[in-house]
Amino acid sequence: MERNRRSRQPEKTGLNKISRRGVEHGFSILSLWNLIPVFFLIAVLLLIIPRAKVSNIEKRELAKFPKFSISSLFSGEFTEQLGNYYNDTVPARDSFKTAGYRIKALFGIHPEDEVKVIVKPENVTPNTSSSSSESSQSGGESSLSPSGENSVSQNEPSSSDSLEDSSQDERPVFDDPDAEITENGLILTKQNGHWRALEVFGGGSGNAYVEALNNFRSDLPDSVRIYSMVIPKACEYYIPSSYADTTVNQKEVLDAMAERFAPGINYVEVETVLGRHVDEEIYLRTDHHWTPLGAYYAAQEFADKAGVPFKNLSTYEAHDIEGFVGTMYAFSRDVDILDDPETFTYYTPENLAYCTTYFYDTAYNYTGSGRFFQGVADPQSNAYLTFMGGDELAVKVKTDVKNGRKLLIVKDSYGNAVPGYLFGSFEEIYVVDMRNFQCNLVDFIEDRGVTDVLFTMVTYSAVGGNADSLEVLRTQAKGEPIYDGAEE
């Protein structure tokens, strides 16, 4: 019986199979025709929607539309650059990248150059020794830090090798015995409830820096005062104790450099000064720079060394930029930094209305007057450009002070935050970037009647390749006339 029932069930015919395949094929064609307009719409939108010009995540200008020429077309250069332009300037590029980082973080996927060091607040204990220690080095080349300042690799000989550990002011120590570090040494650490990103310091002799300043001392008359104020990286104070052997004690390196200065070069030692204020916000958590508050304490120490008046911070007006996330998000690509923004606070002096700021290109051609403290596009990402608008220019400030003292500041980007605190200390202040100024600096000092010269930069610059530019400043374009178009 059962067998008969089964035998009576209709078998699938070839026609049924063909019909099913036809339906599936029809649905595939229909889906394809529905997708074509979608892809077409996306293509059109990509052509007409304004394309990104700057990546705030990567802190760089994006590719520009290439210039067309017959030769570049036939060589393939034009089409290659065109493809790179469209790939690099996708609309909402940063938003897509951030979304990608968030998705990766959900699955526990992190970039190779990122390290997370979790430091719990209850593990913070006082200590009377430096928060970083020396590290034995041997051989090696200078390298570029993630921040773009020149650094020295972990293998370069350090002048601190033979020095005893100097006593420090009492500072907190951050413990995390289970932490790990990757090859490039970028550390992402949670301290006191907030994320902080750190670069480590590999040490270095600073010979090029010391030699350049000694040569300036020899070239300039004794009446011109010379000062060296090198700023430590944040790792000097905030490195977790379990990573103390990954970063060289910066004070020892700077002290050893100062011992080799020629007589007449004044060493402005700010490592100890900043160390007294570690519990304050003297370094940015989400950016590789220090804060304007840290620059205030350093400028105060310099003014004391220079013997000029200095205004208390209470006389300044504070300005807050909320939601700031700086370069460390670009370097780490970790959304914890993005999701833990900080307040960028800068200070303007009470005599600002009586000061005039003049701007020049790097060859000291006058380009116009303006504001020293500037409003910037996307301040939540570019707040540090508040000072003079950045590095690609030279600046002169005429103040209402009448003491005959004229200051020249030779700096990297760390020095940008310093001049505003000295508007009540000097009659004139000149600011040039060590990496791009094109005039002969000895001629410039003599031509402008400069009485005081301050070399100020981060340790990476002082012991790395940026220091070589100081000797270039001393020897380039010697004897060429220097005109100040603002005074003609």
C-alpha positions as CSV (number, residue, x, y, z in Angstrom):
1,M,0.0,0.0,0.0
2,E,2.7,2.4,1.0
3,R,4.6,1.6,-2.1
4,N,1.6,2.3,-4.3
5,R,1.1,5.7,-2.6
6,R,4.7,6.6,-3.3
7,S,4.4,5.5,-6.9
8,R,1.5,7.7,-7.5
9,Q,3.4,10.9,-6.4
10,P,4.2,13.0,-9.5
11,E,7.8,13.2,-10.5
12,K,9.5,16.5,-11.2
13,T,9.7,17.0,-14.9
14,G,12.3,18.8,-16.9
15,L,9.8,21.6,-17.6
16,N,9.4,22.3,-13.9
17,K,13.1,22.6,-13.5
18,I,13.3,25.0,-16.4
19,S,10.5,27.1,-15.0
20,R,12.3,27.4,-11.6
21,R,15.5,28.4,-13.3
22,G,13.7,30.9,-15.4
23,V,12.1,32.5,-12.3
24,E,15.5,32.7,-10.6
25,H,17.1,34.2,-13.7
26,G,14.3,36.7,-14.0
27,F,14.8,37.8,-10.4
28,S,18.6,38.2,-11.0
29,I,18.0,40.4,-14.0
30,L,15.4,42.4,-12.1
31,S,17.8,42.9,-9.2
32,L,20.6,44.0,-11.6
33,W,18.3,46.5,-13.3
34,N,17.4,47.9,-9.9
35,L,21.0,48.2,-8.9
36,I,22.1,50.0,-12.1
37,P,20.3,53.2,-11.2
38,V,21.7,53.1,-7.7
39,F,25.2,52.8,-8.9
40,F,24.6,55.5,-11.5
41,L,23.2,57.8,-8.9
42,I,26.2,57.2,-6.6
43,A,28.6,57.9,-9.5
44,V,26.8,61.2,-10.3
45,L,26.8,62.2,-6.7
46,L,30.5,61.6,-6.4
47,L,31.0,63.9,-9.4
48,I,28.8,66.8,-8.2
49,I,29.2,66.7,-4.4
50,P,32.0,69.0,-3.2
51,R,35.1,66.8,-2.6
52,A,37.2,66.9,0.5
53,K,40.3,69.1,0.4
54,V,41.7,68.5,3.8
55,S,41.8,65.4,6.1
56,N,41.4,66.5,9.7
57,I,42.2,62.9,10.8
58,E,45.4,62.7,8.8
59,K,46.3,66.4,9.3
60,R,47.2,66.9,5.7
61,E,46.0,68.5,2.5
62,L,44.4,65.9,0.1
63,A,45.4,65.4,-3.5
64,K,44.7,68.2,-5.9
65,F,43.1,67.8,-9.4
66,P,46.1,67.3,-11.8
67,K,47.0,69.7,-14.5
68,F,46.4,68.4,-18.0
69,S,48.9,68.2,-20.7
70,I,49.3,66.1,-23.8
71,S,52.6,64.7,-22.6
72,S,51.2,63.7,-19.2
73,L,48.2,62.0,-20.9
74,F,50.3,59.8,-23.2
75,S,52.8,59.0,-20.4
76,G,50.0,57.9,-18.2
77,E,50.9,60.4,-15.5
78,F,47.7,62.4,-15.8
79,T,45.4,59.3,-15.5
80,E,47.4,58.0,-12.6
81,Q,47.1,61.4,-10.8
82,L,43.5,61.7,-11.7
83,G,42.7,58.3,-10.2
84,N,44.7,59.2,-7.0
85,Y,42.7,62.5,-6.8
86,Y,39.3,60.7,-6.9
87,N,40.5,58.1,-4.4
88,D,42.0,60.6,-2.0
89,T,39.2,63.2,-2.0
90,V,36.1,61.1,-1.6
91,P,33.3,63.2,0.0
92,A,32.9,62.7,3.7
93,R,36.3,60.9,3.7
94,D,37.0,61.5,7.4
95,S,33.5,60.3,8.4
96,F,34.0,57.0,6.4
97,K,37.4,56.5,7.9
98,T,36.1,57.1,11.4
99,A,33.2,54.6,10.8
100,G,35.8,52.1,9.6
101,Y,37.9,52.5,12.8
102,R,34.8,52.1,14.9
103,I,33.8,48.9,13.2
104,K,37.3,47.5,13.6
105,A,37.3,48.5,17.3
106,L,34.1,46.5,17.8
107,F,35.8,43.4,16.5
108,G,39.0,44.1,18.6
109,I,41.0,45.0,15.5
110,H,43.6,47.7,16.0
111,P,46.3,49.2,13.8
112,E,49.7,47.7,14.2
113,D,51.2,50.9,15.5
114,E,48.7,51.3,18.4
115,V,49.3,50.3,21.9
116,K,46.8,50.5,24.7
117,V,48.1,50.9,28.2
118,I,45.4,50.9,30.8
119,V,46.5,52.9,33.9
120,K,43.9,53.0,36.7
121,P,43.7,56.2,38.8
122,E,44.1,54.2,42.0
123,N,47.6,53.1,40.8
124,V,48.9,56.6,40.9
125,T,51.5,57.0,43.7
126,P,53.9,59.8,44.6
127,N,57.6,59.4,43.8
128,T,60.7,61.6,44.2
129,S,62.5,60.3,41.1
130,S,62.0,61.1,37.5
131,S,59.0,59.4,35.8
132,S,61.3,58.3,33.0
133,S,64.6,56.5,33.1
134,E,67.7,56.3,31.0
135,S,68.2,53.5,28.5
136,S,71.4,52.1,27.2
137,Q,71.8,52.8,23.5
138,S,74.2,51.7,20.8
139,G,74.5,52.8,17.1
140,G,71.6,54.0,14.9
141,E,70.1,56.7,12.8
142,S,67.8,59.6,13.5
143,S,64.1,59.1,12.5
144,L,60.9,61.0,12.2
145,S,58.4,60.8,15.1
146,P,54.7,60.3,14.4
147,S,54.3,64.0,15.1
148,G,56.6,65.1,12.3
149,E,59.2,66.5,14.6
150,N,62.6,64.9,14.2
151,S,63.4,62.3,16.8
152,V,66.2,59.8,17.4
153,S,65.8,56.1,17.2
154,Q,66.1,53.9,20.3
155,N,69.5,52.8,19.0
156,E,71.3,56.2,18.9
157,P,73.9,56.7,21.6
158,S,72.6,58.9,24.4
159,S,74.6,61.5,26.2
160,S,72.8,60.5,29.4
161,D,74.4,57.0,29.5
162,S,77.0,57.9,32.0
163,L,75.0,60.4,34.1
164,E,73.6,59.7,37.5
165,D,69.8,60.1,37.9
166,S,69.2,63.7,39.0
167,S,66.7,64.5,41.8
168,Q,63.3,65.7,40.7
169,D,60.4,67.4,42.3
170,E,57.7,65.0,43.6
171,R,55.7,63.7,40.7
172,P,53.1,61.0,40.2
173,V,54.0,57.6,38.8
174,F,51.6,55.6,36.7
175,D,51.8,51.9,37.2
176,D,50.7,49.2,34.8
177,P,52.7,45.9,35.1
178,D,50.7,44.1,32.4
179,A,51.1,46.7,29.6
180,E,52.8,46.0,26.3
181,I,54.4,48.2,23.7
182,T,54.8,48.0,19.9
183,E,57.8,48.8,17.7
184,N,57.2,52.5,17.1
185,G,56.5,53.2,20.8
186,L,53.2,55.0,20.6
187,I,51.4,54.5,23.9
188,L,47.7,55.0,24.5
189,T,47.2,55.2,28.2
190,K,44.1,55.9,30.4
191,Q,45.1,58.1,33.3
192,N,42.7,59.6,35.8
193,G,39.7,58.6,33.8
194,H,40.9,60.1,30.4
195,W,42.8,58.7,27.5
196,R,46.3,60.2,26.7
197,A,48.5,59.3,23.8
198,L,52.3,59.4,24.2
199,E,55.4,59.3,22.0
200,V,58.5,57.9,23.6
201,F,61.9,59.6,23.5
202,G,65.0,57.7,22.3
203,G,67.7,60.1,23.4
204,G,70.5,61.6,21.4
205,S,73.6,63.7,21.8
206,G,72.3,67.0,20.5
207,N,75.7,67.7,19.0
208,A,74.4,69.6,16.0
209,Y,72.2,71.8,18.2
210,V,75.1,72.6,20.6
211,E,77.5,73.3,17.8
212,A,75.1,75.6,16.0
213,L,74.4,77.7,19.1
214,N,78.1,77.9,19.9
215,N,78.8,79.1,16.4
216,F,76.0,81.8,16.8
217,R,77.7,82.9,20.0
218,S,81.0,83.3,18.2
219,D,79.4,85.2,15.3
220,L,77.3,87.6,17.4
221,P,78.6,90.4,19.6
222,D,78.5,89.9,23.4
223,S,75.8,92.5,23.7
224,V,73.3,90.0,22.0
225,R,72.0,87.6,24.7
226,I,71.4,84.0,23.6
227,Y,69.1,81.6,25.4
228,S,68.4,77.9,24.9
229,M,65.0,76.6,26.1
230,V,64.3,73.0,24.9
231,I,60.9,71.5,25.9
232,P,60.6,67.9,27.0
233,K,58.0,65.6,25.4
234,A,55.0,64.6,27.5
235,C,56.5,61.1,28.1
236,E,58.9,62.7,30.6
237,Y,56.1,63.1,33.0
238,Y,53.3,60.7,32.0
239,I,55.0,57.5,30.9
240,P,53.7,54.4,32.9
241,S,56.4,53.2,35.3
242,S,56.4,49.7,33.6
243,Y,57.6,51.5,30.4
244,A,60.2,53.8,32.1
245,D,63.0,51.9,30.3
246,T,61.6,52.6,26.9
247,T,62.2,56.4,27.1
248,V,65.4,58.3,27.9
249,N,65.4,60.8,30.7
250,Q,65.1,64.1,28.8
251,K,66.5,66.3,31.6
252,E,69.7,64.4,31.7
253,V,70.1,64.7,27.9
254,L,69.4,68.5,28.1
255,D,71.7,69.1,31.1
256,A,74.5,67.3,29.3
257,M,73.9,69.4,26.2
258,A,74.0,72.6,28.3
259,E,77.4,71.6,29.8
260,R,78.8,71.9,26.3
261,F,77.5,75.3,25.6
262,A,80.0,78.1,25.1
263,P,80.2,80.8,27.7
264,G,77.5,83.4,27.1
265,I,74.7,80.9,26.2
266,N,72.0,81.0,28.9
267,Y,70.4,77.6,29.6
268,V,66.7,78.0,30.5
269,E,66.0,74.7,32.2
270,V,62.2,74.1,32.1
271,E,62.0,70.3,32.7
272,T,62.0,70.9,36.5
273,V,59.6,73.9,36.2
274,L,57.1,71.9,34.2
275,G,57.5,68.9,36.6
276,R,56.1,71.0,39.4
277,H,52.8,71.3,37.5
278,V,52.3,67.8,36.3
279,D,48.9,67.7,38.0
280,E,47.8,70.6,35.8
281,E,47.0,70.4,32.1
282,I,50.5,71.3,30.8
283,Y,50.4,68.8,27.9
284,L,47.6,68.0,25.5
285,R,46.2,64.5,25.8
286,T,45.0,64.2,22.2
287,D,47.8,66.1,20.5
288,H,51.6,65.9,20.4
289,H,52.0,69.6,21.6
290,W,52.1,71.0,25.1
291,T,49.2,73.2,26.2
292,P,49.3,77.0,26.3
293,L,49.4,76.6,30.1
294,G,52.6,74.6,29.9
295,A,54.0,77.3,27.6
296,Y,53.1,80.0,30.2
297,Y,55.2,78.3,32.9
298,A,58.2,78.0,30.5
299,A,57.9,81.6,29.3
300,Q,57.8,82.7,32.9
301,E,61.1,80.9,33.5
302,F,62.6,82.5,30.4
303,A,61.5,86.0,31.4
304,D,63.1,85.5,34.8
305,K,66.4,84.4,33.2
306,A,66.2,87.4,30.8
307,G,65.5,89.9,33.5
308,V,62.4,91.3,31.9
309,P,59.0,92.0,33.5
310,F,56.4,89.2,33.2
311,K,52.6,89.4,33.7
312,N,50.8,87.0,36.0
313,L,48.4,84.6,34.3
314,S,45.5,86.2,36.3
315,T,45.9,89.3,34.0
316,Y,45.2,87.3,30.9
317,E,41.9,86.5,29.4
318,A,41.2,82.8,29.0
319,H,39.5,81.4,25.8
320,D,38.1,77.9,25.7
321,I,37.8,75.7,22.6
322,E,35.7,72.7,23.6
323,G,35.8,69.3,21.9
324,F,39.4,69.5,20.8
325,V,40.9,66.3,19.4
326,G,44.4,66.8,17.9
327,T,47.1,64.9,16.0
328,M,47.2,61.8,18.3
329,Y,43.9,60.5,16.7
330,A,45.6,60.7,13.3
331,F,48.7,58.8,14.7
332,S,46.9,56.2,16.7
333,R,43.6,55.9,14.7
334,D,42.0,54.8,17.9
335,V,38.4,55.9,18.5
336,D,39.0,56.1,22.3
337,I,41.0,59.3,21.6
338,L,38.3,60.6,19.3
339,D,35.6,59.9,21.9
340,D,37.5,61.6,24.7
341,P,38.0,65.2,23.5
342,E,39.6,67.9,25.7
343,T,39.3,71.6,26.2
344,F,41.9,73.7,24.5
345,T,42.4,76.9,26.5
346,Y,44.6,79.8,25.3
347,Y,45.3,83.1,27.0
348,T,45.5,86.6,25.5
349,P,47.4,89.4,27.3
350,E,45.7,92.6,28.5
351,N,47.8,94.9,26.3
352,L,46.8,93.0,23.1
353,A,44.9,96.0,21.7
354,Y,48.1,98.1,21.9
355,C,50.2,95.5,20.0
356,T,50.5,95.3,16.2
357,T,51.4,92.0,14.5
358,Y,53.0,92.0,11.0
359,F,53.3,88.9,8.8
360,Y,56.0,88.0,6.4
361,D,56.7,85.0,4.1
362,T,59.7,82.8,4.9
363,A,62.0,85.1,2.8
364,Y,60.8,88.0,5.0
365,N,58.7,89.7,2.3
366,Y,55.9,91.7,4.1
367,T,52.4,90.3,3.5
368,G,50.3,92.4,5.8
369,S,49.2,92.9,9.3
370,G,46.7,91.0,11.3
371,R,45.9,89.2,14.6
372,F,48.5,87.1,16.5
373,F,45.7,85.0,17.9
374,Q,43.6,83.8,15.0
375,G,40.3,82.1,14.5
376,V,40.9,78.9,12.5
377,A,38.8,76.6,10.4
378,D,37.7,73.5,12.4
379,P,39.1,74.6,15.7
380,Q,38.1,71.3,17.3
381,S,40.9,69.8,15.2
382,N,43.2,72.7,14.5
383,A,43.1,74.7,17.7
384,Y,46.9,74.9,17.9
385,L,46.9,77.0,14.7
386,T,45.4,79.8,16.9
387,F,49.0,81.1,17.3
388,M,50.0,83.0,14.2
389,G,48.1,80.6,12.0
390,G,51.0,78.0,11.9
391,D,54.6,77.7,10.9
392,E,54.8,78.8,7.3
393,L,55.6,82.5,7.9
394,A,57.6,84.9,9.9
395,V,56.1,87.3,12.4
396,K,56.9,90.7,14.0
397,V,55.0,92.1,17.0
398,K,55.4,95.7,18.1
399,T,54.2,96.1,21.7
400,D,53.6,99.1,24.0
401,V,56.6,98.2,26.1
402,K,59.5,100.8,25.9
403,N,62.6,99.1,27.3
404,G,64.8,98.8,24.2
405,R,64.8,95.0,24.3
406,K,64.1,93.2,21.0
407,L,63.5,89.5,21.1
408,L,64.0,87.0,18.3
409,I,62.4,83.6,18.8
410,V,63.8,80.7,16.7
411,K,61.5,77.8,17.1
412,D,59.6,74.7,15.9
413,S,55.9,74.4,16.4
414,Y,56.2,74.1,20.1
415,G,57.5,77.7,20.2
416,N,54.3,79.0,18.7
417,A,52.6,79.2,22.1
418,V,55.4,81.2,23.7
419,P,55.4,84.8,22.2
420,G,52.0,85.8,23.5
421,Y,53.2,85.7,27.1
422,L,56.0,88.1,26.3
423,F,54.0,91.0,24.9
424,G,54.6,92.8,28.2
425,S,58.3,91.9,28.4
426,F,59.9,93.2,25.1
427,E,59.5,96.2,22.9
428,E,59.6,94.1,19.7
429,I,59.3,90.3,19.2
430,Y,60.3,88.5,16.0
431,V,59.3,84.9,15.4
432,V,60.9,82.7,12.7
433,D,60.6,78.9,12.2
434,M,64.0,77.1,12.2
435,R,62.8,74.8,9.4
436,N,61.9,77.3,6.7
437,F,63.3,80.8,7.3
438,Q,65.3,81.8,4.3
439,C,67.3,84.8,5.5
440,N,70.8,84.7,7.1
441,L,70.0,84.7,10.8
442,V,73.2,86.5,11.9
443,D,72.5,89.3,9.3
444,F,68.9,89.4,10.4
445,I,69.8,89.8,14.1
446,E,72.2,92.7,13.4
447,D,70.0,94.4,10.8
448,R,66.9,94.4,13.1
449,G,68.8,95.4,16.2
450,V,67.8,92.3,18.1
451,T,69.1,92.3,21.7
452,D,67.9,88.8,22.8
453,V,67.7,85.5,20.9
454,L,65.7,82.6,22.2
455,F,66.1,79.1,20.7
456,T,63.1,77.1,21.8
457,M,61.9,73.7,20.5
458,V,60.9,70.3,21.6
459,T,63.6,67.7,22.4
460,Y,62.9,65.8,19.2
461,S,64.0,68.8,17.2
462,A,67.0,69.6,19.4
463,V,68.5,66.1,19.1
464,G,67.2,65.2,15.7
465,G,67.5,66.4,12.1
466,N,65.7,69.7,12.6
467,A,68.8,70.9,14.5
468,D,70.8,70.8,11.3
469,S,68.7,73.6,10.0
470,L,70.2,75.9,12.6
471,E,73.6,75.8,10.9
472,V,71.9,76.4,7.6
473,L,70.3,79.6,9.1
474,R,73.7,80.8,10.2
475,T,75.4,80.3,6.8
476,Q,72.7,80.7,4.1
477,A,72.2,83.9,2.1
478,K,75.0,85.7,3.9
479,G,75.3,89.4,2.9
480,E,72.0,89.5,1.0
481,P,69.9,92.6,1.8
482,I,67.0,92.2,4.2
483,Y,64.1,94.7,3.7
484,D,61.2,95.1,6.0
485,G,58.3,96.1,3.8
486,A,56.1,97.0,6.8
487,E,58.5,99.9,7.6
488,E,59.1,101.2,4.1
